Amino acid sequence: MRIIPLPLQRQAAGRGAPGSRLYGHNRGGGGQIWYLLVVDMPSRPDLFPRHLRIGPYLRTVAANAKWRTADEFPSCQEWADEVEKVLAFLDSQDQFERFLPRLSARKGERDGALAEAFVGFFFARNGFRILRWEPVVIQDRPGDLEVQWDTTAPIFVEVKGPGWESELSPSERSQGRASQPKYIDTEARWMAPAEKFRYAVTKALPKLGIERPNLIVIADDLFVSPLEWEPLKRHVSSILEHFLREPAYSAVGAVLMIRPILYEKTVQYLIGFVDNEFALGHCRLPQVVSIGLGRSAGSQRPGRHR
């Protein structure tokens, strides 16, 4: 997949959506950016083609799944293998059975469950201990994870996974775009991922206490993740830094952006990290964690992927 930036005020016709219409343009003030997606992805109507080797965990998930044929998941052998690793990780944490109903539900629920699972897998393989799943700080509002680095204070983690469907306009939804494949060759559209990220952070606020470190993780599935394009990553990080200064976000210790991608036949995890220097003292991450995540995020460079 290639990303081609377009002039901000340029209108471009979307190809492939019902009716083949204009997609709108930069409306000013919202951080929208035009781009053109050029996709080279073969159609694959079957759930699991014969050339894919599917492991026992993924086959169990798919056995009675409501998302069957809804999309091209998993799109290739490398993704099938990575998902199998993540599902095996859930089993090692005694969480596979708890996740299974959501993993087998409709596509949106599946993707949300996978986002949480990938985040847990990321933390575990990078040396964090997972202390609890579904930790509760605010009554009746469980989070997703509680993790710990070495002997530092445990961190409350809430995962949000905004999807590409949230970027569709009401007109697109009414024309059935959400039921089409995510990527359509040479489809042009505007995007404002910073708005989706702010909304995700805001949705997490009711779960955050003020007596412990809090980390919001955004594992997005947008058309173009900020982590896939360095100028966009800097743009979104800057906007996050700006609005985290507001008192309403004082319980947010930091925001971690994470995106697994396939690069040269290997699944890699791109990350972006925004520390909140204006957070309440108890809500800030342990310094060693902030430094480590910040350095890791700064050393990455997105590559070509699919």
Stockholm file with secondary structure:
# STOCKHOLM 1.0

chainA/1-306         MRIIPLPLQRQAAGRGAPGSRLYGHNRGGGGQIWYLLVVDMPSRPDLFPRHLRIGPYLRTVAANAKWRTADEFPSCQEWADEVEKVLAFLDSQDQFERFLPRLSARKGERDGALAEAFVGFFFARNGFRILRWEPVVIQDRPGDLEVQWDTTAPIFVEVKGPGWESELSPSERSQGRASQPKYIDTEARWMAPAEKFRYAVTKALPKLGIERPNLIVIADDLFVSPLEWEPLKRHVSSILEHFLREPAYSAVGAVLMIRPILYEKTVQYLIGFVDNEFALGHCRLPQVVSIGLGRSAGSQRPGRHR
#=GR chainA/1-306 SS CEEEECCTTCCCBCSSSTTCCBCCCCCSSSCCEEEEEECCCCCCCSSSCTTSCCCHHHHHHHTTCTTTTTSCSSCSHHHHHHHHHHHHHHHHTTCHHHHHHHHTSCHHHHHHHHHHHHHHHHHHHTTCEEEEESCEEETTEECSEEEECTTSCCEEEEEECCBGGGGSCHHHHHTTGGGSCSCCTTEEEEECHHHHHHHHHHHHGGGCCSSSCEEEEECCBCSSCGGGSHHHHHHHHHHHHHHTTSGGGTTCCEEEEEEEEEETTEEEEEEEEEECTTSCGGGSCCHHHHHHHHHHHHTCCCCCCC
#=GC SS_cons         CEEEECCTTCCCBCSSSTTCCBCCCCCSSSCCEEEEEECCCCCCCSSSCTTSCCCHHHHHHHTTCTTTTTSCSSCSHHHHHHHHHHHHHHHHTTCHHHHHHHHTSCHHHHHHHHHHHHHHHHHHHTTCEEEEESCEEETTEECSEEEECTTSCCEEEEEECCBGGGGSCHHHHHTTGGGSCSCCTTEEEEECHHHHHHHHHHHHGGGCCSSSCEEEEECCBCSSCGGGSHHHHHHHHHHHHHHTTSGGGTTCCEEEEEEEEEETTEEEEEEEEEECTTSCGGGSCCHHHHHHHHHHHHTCCCCCCC
//
